[in-house]
Amino acid sequence: MKKYNLIFLLMICFATLFAQNESIHYDTHPKFPHHATAEEKLMIPFLSQQAHLRNSNPPAAPVTAVSEFQPMGGVMIAYPLGIPVALVSELSHITQVKVLVNDASDSADAAQYFTNNNVTMGNVEFWMINHDSYWTRDYGPWFVIDGHDSVNVIDFVYNRPQRPNDDASMEYVVDYLGINRYEMPMVHTGGNYMVDGYGTAASTMLVLQENPSETEASLSAMAMDYLGVDNYMYLADPLGEYIAHIDCWGKYLDVDKVLIGQVPQSDPRYASYEAMAQFFAQNTTPWGNHYQVYRVYANPNADKATPYTNSLILNDHVFVPVTGNPHDNEAIAVYQQAMPGYTIVPIMQSEYTPWLSTDALHCRTHELADLGMLYLSHYPVLGLKNLADDLNISVTIKALSGANLITDSLLVYYRINNGDWQHQLLQYASGNEYQFDFASAGLQSGDSIQYYIYAKDASGRCEKHPYIGAADPHVFVMDGVGIDDYKSLNVRVYPNPATDFVLIQGENLADVTVFDMTGRQIDFFTLSGNEVEKISCGQWNNGVYFLHIRDNRNRTTVQKLVINK
């Protein structure tokens, strides 16, 4: 019996030793918590006064903040890790991974550990930069494009005054990147900042509280000078937790798409979350349409965390933290619906790096802009258009690498009524501007048009607008002289308003494509040719929709339908 007890004891010792060796790769006992310590909370009000002592002039105007869903050249993490090594492996397969290490010993340990765990080491570079924590999102770089078409870093005053190495790390990051850094005299944190690349940004009111010597107007003016943000939205924090970071409950998925958490109706924060979703749904994007609001379950009190808004967008991939919660699959499905064409990668927590609803994957990673990106800016044609409208689109194309644009690869791809994709060359206008007139496409009343921009330069880069291209194109619908008056088919749609279903009466009808008020396709039905067809509309929200109805002779009509449940 003693022999077996000794063997069992040895097994426990070996297991404990293995666990200890394993955990040295993770910051399992961080020196600091994610939230501000009690001492830091006392010091934060004084940071705003000191911030002006370390500011620099802003970059050359006009300044454009780089959004998370624009072209990226890599991602920055810290070691010892705050993320599962499986995520490091996934990231290294698709991009460059820059790892902050404090010393050569950390670098050697990390290299061996990564090698043993399927990390593509050819895509890993160690940056010897002292840091206090692994929350690279919170103290990491904010990228902007200046008036000289160069990518630079905007450095803010990190709102964690007891972490000087984190706050100073951007001085050294820009040295590795070989770009300029501009110091903005604003106390802030990356988890509380999201930007769309078109001059709109959002934070919780935490930024107002942590800059008591500033006004909302002065902060907005500072954001304009340093970030090119002309619409800074200061939002109430519906989460009401210690952190007050916007990425714990919301996320821009595109210029006109936003993801907002959703708590159960029994939660006392339910009304606050719904008010935030309604706020975005009623607001206009820089593109002139209303935000498309997507929801994911976000119960901070669940047995297993629901940190689904705390994801990382990296070019055509989205890395989503999952925890084994029953709502994991629902969250993945929402991302797939909102971001068609992207590869959605669920990342499970590990015992060393548990995901929390207030601290997950986005908090512990930071995308790095592609310094030589092929930059596309375009205000799309969306919604309902009349044949008399100006349909001449313009797109700004810049090769920040300095490479020449390949002029025969500057294209607009479009298709009409879900037909085959066709393309035309963009025509040079002036400067960095190119144009295409959809009047040349021979559009007719009732046509629905999907399109995207494609560009390529001599560096080998190629980009699309919107970023994912054909899988999620821009959409507009030609309404002719008026939706209510135009009838190329003898079609009746009833009841109108409708609730759960709608009947479509007509002869030899082939299909119905449904668009919302922004011109975004939300549904499609193949019809059987019966005189009366029944389609379900119970899944649509209240509002006005347009039914693009086509018969088997390819004749079309557009009918307006009101949903009122």
N, C-alpha and C positions, 0 to 999 in steps of 0.2 A: 504493500500500500504506500509506504514511504517513497518507493521508487517512482510510482505513478504521480505522487504529489510533487516530487521534484521535477519530473518532466512537465507537468502542468504549470508549475511555477516558472520554469524556463520558457515555456511557450508564451506566457503572459509577459515576461521580460522582453522577449524578442519582439512581440507585437507592440509593446509600449515603445521600445527603441525605434521600431519602424515608423510608428506614428509620429514620434518626435522628429525623426529625420525627414519625414514627409512634410511636417508642418513648418519646418524652417523656411520653406519656399513661400509661405504665406504669412502675411501680417495678421496672425490670429489674435494678437493682443495689441491693437494699435495704441500708440503713445497718446493719441488724441481721438476723441469720438468724432463722428461725422458732424454732429451739431456743435455749436459754440459752447465752450466750457463756461462755467460761472464767471471766471476771471475775464474771459474774452467778451462776454456780454457787457461787462462793466467798461471795457476798453473801446468797444466798437463806436460809441458816440463821438469819441475823440479822433477816430481815424479820418472822418470827413474833413475836420479842420486841418489835419496834417497832410491830407492828400494833395493840396495845392502846392506843397513844398516840393513835390516830386513829379509835377506834371511837365509835359513837353508840348510844343506846338502840335496841332493835329496834322494828319497827312494832307498832301495836296488834294484839293477838291477837283472834281466830285468824287466822293468816297462811296463805295458800295460794300456793305457787309456781306460776307460769304455765308450762305445757309448750309445746314448740315446735309441737305440733299443735292448740293452741287458737287462738281468733280473733286474727288479727294485723292491724295497721293499716298496716304498712310494713316496710321492710328498710333496714338501715344498711350502707353500704360506705365505702371510703376512696379518695381520689384523691391522687396518681397511683394508677392501678388495679393491683389484684392479681388481677383477674378479666377474662375476655374482654368486650369491649364488647357482644358478642352477648348475654351474660347480662344486662347492664344493660338492654338493649333488652327482653328477655323479661320482666324484673322490672317494668319501667315500664309494660308493657301491662296488668298485673293489679293493681298496688298502688303505694303511694307509696314513692319511693326517696330516702332521706336520705343525702347525700354529704358526708363530712368533707373539708374543704379547709383548707389551711394559710393561704391568703391570697387576695386578690382576683384575682391573676394566675392561680392554679390554678383558681379558679371560672370565669373567662372562658375559659380553655383547655378545661376540661371541658365547658362549655356548648356551645362550637363543635363539639368532637369528638362529643359525644352527638348534637347536631342532625344531623350528617353521617352518623350511623350508626343512624338509625331509632329513636332513643330518644324516648319520649313525654314531651316536656319539661314538659308541664302536670302531670305526676306526679313531677317531680324538684325537690328543694329542697336548696340548698347550706348546710351548717352550717359556719361559720367556727370551727373547733376545731383547734388544733394537735395533731398526732399524729406518732408516730415510725414507724409501720408500717401496713400494710393488713390486719393480722390482727384485724379487728374482733370476731371470735368470741371471741378470747382475752381481750380487755380490755373487751368490751362489756357492756351492762346485763343484769342478771338481774331479771326482773319478778316482782312478787308482788302479791296482792290482800290488803289488810289488813282488820282487823276492822271498819273503817268503809266497806267496799266500795269502796275507792279503790285504783287501781293505783299502785305505787311501784317504785323501783329499789333493789336491794340492790347495793352497791358493795363489792367485796372488795379485798384488797391484791394487785395484779397481780404474778405471780411472775417478772417481768422487770425487776429494779431499775435497769437502765441506760436504761429507756425511760419517763422521768417524764411525758412528754406523753401517752403512751398511758394510763398509770395515772391521770392527772388528768382525762382526757377526760370521764368520767362526770359530773363537777361541772358541765360545760357542756351535756352532752346533756340532763340533766334540766331545765335552764333552757329549752332549746328545746321540750321536751315539756310544761313547766309542771307537773311533778309533784315529789314529794319523793324524796330520796335518803337511804338509811341505810347507814352504814359498818359492815360486818361485819369484825371483827378476825381474819380468816382469810386466809392466803396461798393463792391459787387461780388458776385460769385456765379460761375458758369452754369450751375444747376438751376439758376433762377433767370435764365436768359434764353429766349428762342427768337430766331430771326428768319425772315423769308427770302432775303436776297433782293427784295424790291422796295426796301425802305420802311417796312413794318416790323416791329419787334414787340415782345410782350414779356413782362415780369410780374411777379406779385408785388404788392405794396411794401414788401420787405425792403426794396431798394429805396423807397422814400423814408422808411424808418431808420435805415442805416446811414443816411446822408442828411442828418437833421439840419446842417448848416446850408442845405440847398433847398430850393423850391421845386415843385413839379416842372415849372417852366424852365428853370436853369438846368435841371437834369436832362430835359428834352433837348435843350439847345446844345448841351454837351454831347448827347447821343448823335445829334445831327452832325456836329463838327468832326467827331472822331469815328463814327460808325456809318454815317450817311443815312441814319434812321430819321425819317420825317414824321412817322406815326408811331410813337412809343405808347403802348397800352399798359397802364398800371392796374392790375387786376386784384380783386379780393381773393384770398386764398381759401378755397372751399374745404381743403383738407383739414385745416385747423390744427396741424401737428407742430412739433418743435421746429421743423426744418423750413417750412414756408417756401420751398423751391417749386417752381412751376413744372419741372420735369417729373415730379411725383404724381401729377394728375393730368397733365396736358402735354401735347406735342404737335408741332407743325409736321405734317407728312408731305406737304407740297404748298405752293403759294396759296391755293384755295382749298386745302384740306387740313383739318385739325382733328386730333384724337383727344377725347375728353373722358375721364373716368366716370363710372356710374355706380353709385352705391345703392343698396336696397332702400325701399321706401320707408322701412322702419328705422333707418339710420337718421339721427338728428341733423346730419349734414346733407340730406337728400335735396332739400330745396336749394341749397347753395350750389350743389353740383349741377342741378337742372338749370338754375339761373345762368351759370357759366356757359353751358351748352347752348342755351337760348341766346345769350349775348353774341356768341360767334355766329350762330345761324342767321341772326338778323343784321350782322355787320357785313359791309362790303369789302372785298379784297382789293389789292392793287390792280387786279385784272378787271374789276368792275362787276364781278358776280358775287353772290353770297357764298360764305364758307360752306363746304360740305362737312358736316360734323359726324364723326364716327365715335362710337362708344365702346368701352371695354369695362368689364367688371372690375371694381376697385374698392373692395371692402378692407380697410386697414385692420379690422378686427377679426378677419378670417383666421382659421387655424393655420392655414398655410398662406403665405403672402401672395398678393395679387399686384405685382409691380409692373404691369404690362405697358404703361406709357413710358417706362424708364428703359427704352430700347435704343439701339445704335443703328442709324442709317449710314451705310458705307457704300457709296456708288450704287450698284444694283442689288445689294444685299441689305436685309434688315435682321439684326440680331435681337431676339426678344427673350427676356428673362422669364423662365417658367419654374414652378416650384412643386409640381405634383398636385396643385389645386385642381378640383374638378372643372374650373373655368379656364384652364390652360388652353384647351382645344378651341374654345369659343374665341379666345383672344387671338390665336393664330388665324382663325377663320376671318376675323374682322380685318386683320392686316392684309390677308390675301384679297379680300373684297376691296379694301381701300387702295391697295397698291398693286394692281395687276401687273404682271411682268417682272416683279421683284422676286428674288429668292428669299423666302422667309425662313430664318434659321432659329429654332427654339434652343435656348441654352439653359440647361438645368444647373441649379446651384450645386455646390459641393459642400461637404461638412465643414470645410475650412473657409468657405466664402458664401455664407447664406445670403440669399436675396431677401431684402426687406421691402415693404411697400414704400418706405421713405429712403431707400438706399440700395440701388441695384446696379445693373449693367451699365446704364448710361452714366451714372455718377462716377464710375471707376475706369472709364475710357474717354479718349478725346480724339476725334477725327483731325487729320492734318490736311489742309487744303493742297490741291495740286498746284504747285507754284507756277507751272507752265500750262495751266488749264486752257482749253479751247472754250472760251466764254461766249455763251449765247444769252441774249436778253430779248424777250419778245412779249408784247401785250396782245394776247390772242383774241381772235374773233370768237365770241361765245353767244349762246342764246338765240333768240329769234331775230332774223334779219329780213329786210325787205329787198326786193330786186333793185330798188332805186338806191339802196345804201352803198356807201363806199366800202368795197371789200378788198381794198388794196392793203395788204399786210406789210409790216416792216419788221426786220430783225437786225439786231446789232450782233456782229460776229467779230471777236478779237482772239488772236492767237497770242496768249501771254508768254508763250515760249519764244516768241520772235520769229517762229517759222512762217513760211508763206502759206496762205490759204490755197487749197486746191480748188480752183474756181469751177471746174466741171463737177465737183462734188459738193456744191452748195445748193441744196435741193429742198423743195417742198413736196412732201408725199401727201396724197389725199385720195379719198375714195368717196363716191356718191352713193347714197342709199345702200350701204353695206356691199357695194360691188368690189371689183378688183382694185388694188392699190395702183395708182399711177403717179408719176412724178414729173416735175418741171424744174428747170433751173431758176434759182433766185437771180434777179437782175440787180446789178450794182447800181446804187443810188449816189452816195457820196460818203466820204470818210470811212466809217466801219458799218455803214448801213446798206442793207440789201432788201429788195422788195419783190412781191409777187401779187398780181391782181387776179382774184378769183373770178372776176368778170370774164376772163378768158376761158374759164372752164365750162361755159355754157350752162350755168345753173338755171333751174326752173323752179317755179312755185312748188312747195312741198318737199323739195330735196333736203336731205340731211347730209351734212358734209363732215367728215372726220379728217383731221390733218395733223401733221407734225413736221418740224424742221430738222434737216440733217446737214451737218457740216463736217469737213475733214481738213486737216492741215498737214504740212510736210513733216511734222514731228511724229506722225503716225497716230495722233489723237483723232478721234471722231466722237461727236456728241450729237444729241438730239434734244429737241424741245417740243413737248415736255420730255423730261429726262429719259423716261422709259420707252418713248416712241409709240409704235403701232399698238402696243398692248393697252395703252391708256391715252389716246390722242385728244386733242382739242376738238370740240364739236359745236357746230352751229346749224340752225335749221332755217330754210327760206320759207317765209310765211306768205309770200306774194303780196296781194293788195290788202290782205286782212284775213286772219284765221277764220273768223266767223263767216266771212263772205265767200271764201274760196272753196269751191266744191267741184273738183275734177271727177269725183266719183259720187254716185248716189248712195251715200252711206249715212246710217243713223246710229248714234251712240247714246245709250240710255241705261239706267237712270243717270241724270246729271244735275246736281251733284250725286256722287256715288259714295259707298262706304266699303263694302267687302268685295263686290263684283261689278262688272259692267258688261252690257250686251252690245254687240256690234252687228248691225243688220246691213247686208249688202250682198252682191252677187260675185262669186268666184274670187273671194278675198284670199290672199296668200299669206300675209304676215302683218304684224303690228309692232312697231318700234316705239317705245315710250321715252319721252324726254321730260326732264324737269324744267323749271323756269330759267335755269342757267344754260340750257342746251345740252346738259349732260345726259347720256343715255342711261336709264336706270332699269329697263326691262325689255324683253323681246319675246314675242309669241308667234309661233308658226300656226297658221289657221288651216282648217280642213276643207274649206270651200263651201261649208254649209251656209244657208241663207242667214241664220242667226248664230253668232259665235259668242261664247261666254268666256271672259278672262277674269282672273283674280286680281284685285287691286288692294286687298286688305293689308298687304305688306308695305304699302306706300304711306308716307306721312301725309297729314293734311296739307293741302295746297293746290296749286294749279299745275296741270300736266298737259302735254301735247302728244297726241297719238298720231304717229305717222303710219297711215294705213295704205297698203299696196295690194293690188289685185294681180291675177296671173298674167295680165297683159302689161304689167309694169306701170300701170297708171296709179297715181297716188293722190291722197288728200291728207290734210292735217286737221285734226279735230281737237278742240280744247275741252278738257275734262277737269272738273273740280272734285277734289276728295274732301269730304266733310264728315268725320266720324262722330 
